[in-house]
Amino acid sequence: MNKSELIESLAQEINVPHREAAAITNTVIETMTEALAKGESIEIRGFGSFVIKNYESYEGRNPKTGKKIKVKPKKLPFFKVGKDLREQVNSNKR
């Protein structure tokens, strides 16, 4: 599912115009992005949580030349699946 499919599904589910569903979706995504950018975590019970993980600098290699390079420290968002979602996904094995 991509963003436009999510918007369409929301519009049909709560019976609102596509434009309003898009505004709701964009607001939720922007709010979550801003919270993560500030270093805050997000927890949605039954779904999962988003946290920022800090990675220290390390020595890597340029894949083209094989030359050693220093990789700067970075922060990346990490998603940890919630119990309810994990159980629902595992119960629908294909």
C-alpha positions in Angstrom: 0.0 0.0 0.0 1.4 3.4 -0.9 0.3 6.9 0.3 -2.3 7.5 -2.3 -3.9 4.0 -1.6 -3.9 4.8 2.1 -5.7 8.1 1.4 -8.2 6.4 -0.8 -8.9 3.7 1.8 -9.3 6.4 4.5 -11.7 8.4 2.4 -13.9 5.3 1.8 -13.6 4.0 5.4 -14.8 7.2 7.1 -16.8 8.5 4.1 -15.1 11.8 3.6 -14.0 13.6 0.4 -10.6 12.6 -1.0 -9.2 16.0 -0.3 -10.1 15.8 3.4 -8.6 12.3 3.7 -5.4 13.5 2.1 -5.2 16.4 4.6 -5.7 14.0 7.5 -3.1 11.6 6.2 -0.6 14.4 5.5 -1.1 15.9 8.9 -0.5 12.6 10.7 2.7 11.9 8.6 4.0 15.4 9.1 3.4 15.3 12.9 5.1 11.9 13.2 8.1 13.2 11.1 8.4 16.4 13.2 8.4 14.3 16.4 11.1 12.0 15.2 13.1 14.9 13.9 13.1 16.3 17.5 14.3 13.0 18.8 10.9 12.0 20.3 9.6 8.4 20.1 6.1 7.5 18.9 4.1 4.6 20.3 0.9 3.4 18.8 -0.4 0.6 21.0 -1.1 -2.6 19.1 0.7 -1.3 16.1 4.3 -0.6 17.1 6.7 2.2 18.1 9.1 4.4 16.2 12.3 5.4 18.0 15.5 7.2 16.9 18.7 5.0 17.1 22.1 6.7 17.3 24.9 5.1 15.4 28.5 6.0 16.2 31.0 6.8 13.5 32.9 3.8 12.0 35.4 3.0 9.3 33.9 1.8 6.1 35.0 1.1 2.6 34.2 2.9 -0.7 32.6 0.1 -2.8 34.2 1.3 -6.0 37.7 1.8 -4.9 38.0 -0.3 -1.8 39.6 2.7 0.0 38.9 3.1 3.7 36.6 6.0 4.6 35.3 7.4 7.9 31.5 7.2 8.1 30.0 10.0 10.2 27.8 9.3 13.2 24.1 9.3 12.3 20.6 9.0 13.7 18.0 6.7 12.0 14.4 6.0 12.7 13.7 2.4 13.8 10.3 0.7 13.9 9.5 -2.0 16.4 6.4 -4.0 15.6 3.7 -4.3 18.3 2.5 -7.6 19.7 -1.0 -7.3 18.2 0.3 -6.5 14.7 2.9 -9.2 14.9 0.3 -11.8 15.9 -2.1 -10.7 13.1 0.6 -10.8 10.5 1.7 -14.3 11.6 -1.8 -15.7 11.8 -2.3 -14.9 8.1 0.6 -17.0 6.8 0.6 -17.6 3.1 
